[in-house]
Amino acid sequence: MNYDGSPSESILEHGDFLDLKEIYAGTNRVFEVLVGSPNENIRAIYKPMTGEAPLYDFPNGTLYQREQASYLVSDVLSWHIVPLTTIRVGPYGIGSLQQYIDHDSDATYITLKADNIHRFKQIAVFDIITNNADRKGNHFLIDQNRKIWGIDHGLTFNEQYKLRTVVWDFIGDSIPKSIIKDLAKLHELMNTSDQLSAHLAKLINNEEVEAFKERISAVAESKNFPFPGSGRNVPWPPF
């Protein structure tokens, strides 16, 4: 991972689980935890593999790995959409551990999009290339510095087309040149960096890695936001 050695990163990677509270908000078991030491700790979101509900279209026990794969791509792109995420063994076994973002709990895509068009174009492209099958309107958090983050990336990287999102505002529009430039760099890295490919290969299977590379190439060459595919294109519930 491309951690820079900040205190939060070290705590997330090595801190003790001090407190744990289950969040009753979805199909899978999710916990808000306190990680670190009594003197220095941070809040985080813990999603154990043992709490994942079986799905017919995703391999069992892989959602926590997809959370970290999404963080890795976000980090390599320097878009920093996904909060710092690692994989840890916690009270309920191995799972993803993601830094908690203090945020405005009333904010959703509808309330945020007008003032953050470029950021949402960036996120829309991120969801296309990671093939996000569950981008709901309440998956966006705005922090105290007015930065928007995206959370809940367990349903990503399927080799089959699965894009389901509330962010369809840019259909047919040109993708900003800065985003296309970043995608070109990512595509080059995917073909030249053994480190990046090796990281992803530990988290998703080979067919999913190849499909990911193909999506990056297709979006970079098209330079336009795509139209929805056939079937259901919005998650349920959408918010």
Phi, psi and omega in degrees: 000158183265048180288147182255009175083016179291159180305319181298320181293318179295319180295316181298321182286323192234351185291157177283152173278110186264329183208151184213129180224123181286140177256118183266082186220003183198189182288321183265157179284129182226139182232138167270129186231161171249126186236140176136229177228168178303333183268336182212113184210164177225159174274148181210166177248123184249124179237097183284147177302323182293345179263005181277128176284139179298143178233148182283338188245006174230140178301138181300142174071027182239358186294322180295327178290326179290330174300314181286325177299321178295318176300317182301314180295316177302320181289315180297323178288346186063026176271335176050052175277316184268128177301158179313125186224135175225179176244127183223157168269119181244196182301333179248024177098190184294145180183181177274148177228117187238134179301134180285137178255118172294128191210170174279110186290347179270349184281139174221179179305318182298319183279339186261336195294324185299325183262005185219045187300311183297318180299319181286333172294320177299314181294321179299318178293319177302317180292328178294311185287331176271356176059054184290119183265006185204058179267092180275164182290340179262015177270008179250131180240136174249123186272186185291343177264010179069023175268137181262132178242159173243140179233173177066078182241032179288331183260069182225166171068017173297143180289336176270151181298123183225008190302116174227118188208157173271352184266079177246020185289342189252018184309124176082350180286158174289138175280133181309142183301325181296325179289317178299320179298318178295322179294322179298320178294319179296317179298319178296317179298319181297336181260349184235340185263109177296327182295312181296312180298321180293320177301310183293323181296338176279347187248327178227162185278171186299320179296323179289325176296315180295320178295322176300314179299320180294322178293318178302312181299316183296317181291318180297323180284323180291316181066012179230150174291133185284163171275155179301148175278186179285158179088195183282127185245359179235135180291163177231128353288155184288336181227000000 
